Amino acid sequence: MPTVSVIIPSYRSWPLIEQTLTALQRQTYRDAVEIIVVDSSDDGSHEQIAAAFPDVRLIHLTEQTNPGGARNRGIEAATAPLIAFVDADAVPEDRWLEKIVAAHEAHPDFAGIGGSISNANASMVVARVAHLLEFSGYTPSWPARAARVIPTCNLSFKRGALEGVRFLESTWGNEDVELVERLRSEGALIWFDPTIQVAHFSKSNRADLLAQQRKLGESTGRVRRAYDLPGSWLARIPGAWVLCPWLKAGILWRRALTHETGGVTLLLTQGPLIAEALLAWTAGFRQGLLAPPLERRPS
């Protein structure tokens, strides 16, 4: 029986996911591991994955599925006592699994262990901005600590912590925030270990960056309106959403002035692009407040 199940949601992910799966083949961890890819592509990605990585457990869904739904199908198929999540656009370093298992052993009271996210395409200015906007607070320069939430592209749980708990399926983005907040309400703790690293490929052109930020803002607005989460007051007090770009800018500056290596330089040199991205996120947030209510979370 495997000791770790690695779950990867996939949609039109080839050839990027090839780097993720190749990195998982290079892992120094020697106990049994099962890799589960839940793919809902319509471009032949699942066929490429099956041909190149026959040892991967491939679950192909016939309809496009949000990451939360794909992860839920992976959880249901997983058999190991530890479940690790990584994304199709994130590449784990060689000791990733070894460090995850060691961290769970060192912190037995923590239900979840997450790690840091470095920038896989940091040579591109737009990608550096995208990475700062999405992952500041979780880069390798931050100290180990108990964390409120950690992005699901580098997060693991003891299987028991997920019994009866599933990701939201009706939204793209923020499904990890909602799930971890539910676990926290039941007393679960999450530990951040910066030595557990993945390298994430960020959006590298302006149009994709702005579209991504608007999409993330929309899901944030919908989820914050539906559930009691940090920042829900912005979704529930009429007109409070106009504060979003200022509050987000303040968070970026606070992180840049503490542990976010290179953040101050990026904020100073790329201020107009960052401001445009924050406004796109806020427009999405407002759109999320006006969208139909979310479906009930899966039980």
Protein Blocks (a to p, Z undefined) as FASTA:
>chain_A
ZZbdcddddehkbfklmmmmmmmmmpmblbdcddddddfbfehmmmmmmmmmmmbccddd
fbdcdfklmmmmmmmmpmbfbdcdddfkbccdfklmmmmmmmmmmmmmbmbdcdddddfk
lmbmklmmmmmmmmgoiafkbccdddfbdcfklccddfklmgoiacdfkbgehklmmmmm
mmmmnopacdddfklccdddddfbfklmmmmmmmmmmmmmmmmmmpccehklmmmmghkl
mmmmmmmmmmmmmmmmmmmghklmmmmmmmmmmmmmmmmmmmmmmmmmmmccdddddZZ
